Amino acid sequence: MVTTIGLIGAGRMGMQIAQRWREKDFTVVAYDPSKEAQNHLKVLNCVVMPNVVELVDAVPVVWLMVAQDIVDGVLKEMMPFLRQGMIIIDGGNSNFNDSMRRAEQLNKLGVSFLDCGVSGGIIAPQGFSLMIGGDKNAYETSKHFFDAIAAPLQKDEHGCSHSASAYVGPSGAGHYTKMVHNGIEYALMEAYGEGFQILREGRFKNLDLQEISRIWQAAVIRSELLNLAHEIFAVDQTLANVSGKVDQTGMGQWTIEEAKKQHIPVKLIEDAVHIRNLSQATGGNFATKLVAMLRHTFGGHAVKKIN
């Protein structure tokens, strides 16, 4: 079993991934242009490389944890130095169409490409949820790397333990699944935002949102998003100094575009994306303020402040 893996990109999630691999005694060979990231990697006892080329030369498997708009640039830099049999894993939020194209391009070089949707946010104490697409043999070869960073799940009816990691289909399927996940996330956050706005501004004004979100943690609408909302309300129930302008990464829009191609209605996701767009023009409302804070809490996305 191969126990050495390369990591390109050691931002907040990349650093967590590196730490989990090190905790499982994997050798992590890493590259990140940030001096601060390099120092953190050294604290984790990772092998820090000065450039992408030397990293590729040292490992059989490379995990990319970089922004979607620079994946092609990183791959272009790597390609002259890739070897047959290598496995490249894209753990970022790439468009599934790009992942299918990249898999075909790398396959011509004898290199396998896996697209891995990663969910869990920048704070994932138990690990991540991983959705992997691509060549099944390459997945089986590298499965232990996925299992090492995935969150544990409850034992099944046979008493067997499983992780929140799975092969979901051919090239593109991993990022396709993550795209739909994020589309659902858009709608869920908007639903929580609207519900709490009614509680705050409706018939019984200024209800205790911290207390209500606490007791709802045992209700049928309980979720990790609700837990985060409770943490937010424990600090601030008015959100008076938070802008209601909500940014988006584009994955909600990708979900809508793909649904239309497949003639599948996604009205709730469409509404959630429209509301985010509208918030940029109007400044939003209490509901979008909560959405902005939720995105900041689990994803580290910037929140605009009102003075």
URCORWO-V261919 format. One record per run of one state. SS is the DSSP state (@ for helix, = for strand, . for the rest). FROM is the first residue (numbers start at 0). LEN is the number of residues. If there is no record, write none. Layout:
ss:SS from:FROM len:LEN
ss:SS from:FROM len:LEN
This chain:
ss:. from:0 len:3
ss:= from:3 len:5
ss:. from:8 len:3
ss:@ from:11 len:12
ss:. from:23 len:3
ss:= from:26 len:5
ss:. from:31 len:3
ss:@ from:34 len:9
ss:. from:43 len:3
ss:= from:46 len:2
ss:. from:48 len:3
ss:@ from:51 len:7
ss:. from:58 len:2
ss:= from:60 len:4
ss:. from:64 len:3
ss:@ from:67 len:12
ss:. from:79 len:7
ss:= from:86 len:4
ss:. from:90 len:5
ss:@ from:95 len:12
ss:. from:107 len:4
ss:= from:111 len:8
ss:. from:119 len:8
ss:= from:127 len:7
ss:. from:134 len:1
ss:@ from:135 len:14
ss:= from:149 len:1
ss:. from:150 len:1
ss:= from:151 len:2
ss:. from:153 len:8
ss:= from:161 len:2
ss:. from:163 len:1
ss:= from:164 len:5
ss:. from:169 len:3
ss:@ from:172 len:29
ss:. from:201 len:7
ss:@ from:208 len:10
ss:. from:218 len:5
ss:@ from:223 len:12
ss:. from:235 len:6
ss:= from:241 len:1
ss:. from:242 len:8
ss:@ from:250 len:11
ss:. from:261 len:5
ss:@ from:266 len:16
ss:. from:282 len:3
ss:@ from:285 len:14
ss:. from:299 len:5
ss:= from:304 len:1
ss:. from:305 len:2
